Amino acid sequence: MSTRCLIMLFVCIFFTMNTNAQNVSSTSWNEVIEQLAISAEDQDIDLSSEIEELSEQISEPLNLNTVTKDQLERFPFLTDIQIENILAYLYINGPMKTIYELQLIENLDKQTIQYLLPFVYVDIVKEKDPIPTLNNILKYAKNEVVTRFDIPFYQRKGYETVYLGPSLYHSLRYSFRYRDQLYAGITAEKDAGEPFAALHNRKGYNYYSFYFYLRNIGWLKALTLGNYRLSFGHGLVISNDFTMGKTSSLSTINFRNNTIKKHSSSDEYNYFRGIATAIQWNRVVLSEFYSHRSFDGTVSDTSISSINKTGLHRTEKEADRRGSLTQQLAGGNITYQKNNFKIGATGIY
């Protein structure tokens, strides 16, 4: 499945969940999603996780008067300068009285405001959310099950003799979410042409992904178990997290820095598997991570000659490459930030 198809599929989620949003321009959203999809295909990047996180954020909008820099950095259409200007406006002028004050913020153009409106609101500053209790989690948490079938109504070439499975595509996703603090879920997928509960897929689906994710609970900035994504060093050291470039056509994709995120999409390549955590003390954030996972690829003698990023196992040759490589990754990052000054160090083994 192409990135463009997946991103356009999520467009309907945005507007289904946002029927009561403040005069949001659907034309603008269609525009940015389409341009982002084109750029993602050109750069061979899967942005399904970013689109999914935005769809989740619509159901849990943020109060601008209590918003943090980390929360604003979740929106790929905001630049670092725009984020700093939003926070500076709140610091200088105090809490906003109306959402229309966004028009007074420097460098925040009309189109970007339209992108932001579905995800934010303005309200009085309330007491800080307490640490979630088990009773509240069970009472107020949201559960969601999403399944998808692709059934072609024509005979596809190669499915009679080459591919090991039928042309049906199927995915199943369960997610559990409590506010903006606790997430858990599992994803299962079978691509078209792959067997189900047979041959090399005797456990059912071809791909399984699971995650448990906590964030912003006291000094604990993030904790994830299972599949996750990382971004440190502005993408020069390690990154599988992305943002949209702020050109006239939004045609570039940049890297968002210093993040640990859950991986809940069906992308079978751009993730790590293990544990990652980040703790914050005043202006210092310390992150540590460990990952152990397998890749598809070809090994010639003692060297790796190729790595397969598609996640497809439709033929015997593709199945033979499955899990032939193993990667262990361990490391950490420490970052100090004050206003516009930031310094950090990342180490990876």
Helices and strands as residue ranges (DSSP letters): H 3-16, H 26-42, H 48-59, E 62-63, G 64-66, H 69-72, H 80-93, G 99-104, H 110-116, G 117-119, E 120-121, H 134-140, E 142-150, E 169-178, E 182-190, E 207-217, E 220-232, G 233-235, E 238-239, E 242-244, E 253-255, E 259-262, E 272-281, E 284-300, E 303-308, H 316-320, E 325-338, E 341-348
